[in-house]
Amino acid sequence: MELRISARNLTVSERFKDYVSDKSGKVSQLAHKPQELNIKVTRHEHRSAGVEDQVELTVYVPGHVVRAEARSNDKFSAFDMA
């Protein structure tokens, strides 16, 4: 399965890349022959609420596309929720 990580308004650390790589194995267990997993991380800065990270996951399986999205104060917890 091909893994692609992109980011907006922040830099993705090696620690996050390693974390995503370890956790992406679960996608292979849940989906039948996944071809690609796209992960998009976006940082939103709100004046009153502070910083919030949004993680979007898109899994491409032959004949299907599965998408999940979550927001949290931390990109690691947002990834886990998605």
N, C-alpha and C positions, 0 to 999 in steps of 0.2 A: 504494500500500500504506500502510495506517495504521500508525503506530509509537506504541507506548505503553510508557512506562518508569515503573516503580514501585520504591520502596525501603523497606526496613525496617532500623532501627537505624543508618542513615547518611543523609547528604544527597548526592544525585547532583549532581555539578558540571556546569557548561556544557561543560567539556572532554570529560567522559565522554559527554554527550549528542551532541556533535559527532562523536566517535569512533564511536559506535553508528550515527549517521545515515549516516556514510560507509561503514561496513562492511555496513550492511543492504542495500546495493545487490547484494551477492552472493546474498542470499536470492532476489531477483527473477530472477537468472540460473539458480539451481538449482531453483526451484519454478515450476510453471506457474500463473500468475495468482494470486499470494498476495494475500489480502485484508487480513490483519492480522498484525503481529508484536508480541507482548507480551514485555517484558523485565522480569524481577523480580530485583532485587539485594538480597541479605540479608547483613548482617554478623553473624558469629558470633564471640563473644569466649570463648576457652578459657583456663582458668587456666594450664595447662602449655604449650600450643602457641601462645598469643598470638591475634592477630586473623586471621580467615579470611573471605574473601568468597565468597558463592555466587551464581552467575548462572543463572537459568532462562530459556530461550528457548522460546516457543510460537508456532508459525507456523500460521495458519489458511488453508488452501487449499480451494477448493470440494470437498467430499466427504472431506476429510482434515484431521487435526490432527497436526503433527509437533512433538515436544518434545525438548529437550536441556538438560542440566544439567552444571555444572562448578564446582569449588571451587579456590581458589588464595589466596595471600597478597595478591594484587592483583586488583581487579575488572576491569581491562583484560585481563590474561592469562586470567582465568576466562571472560570473554566470548569471547575468541579460541578457547579450548578448546571451549567449547560450540558 
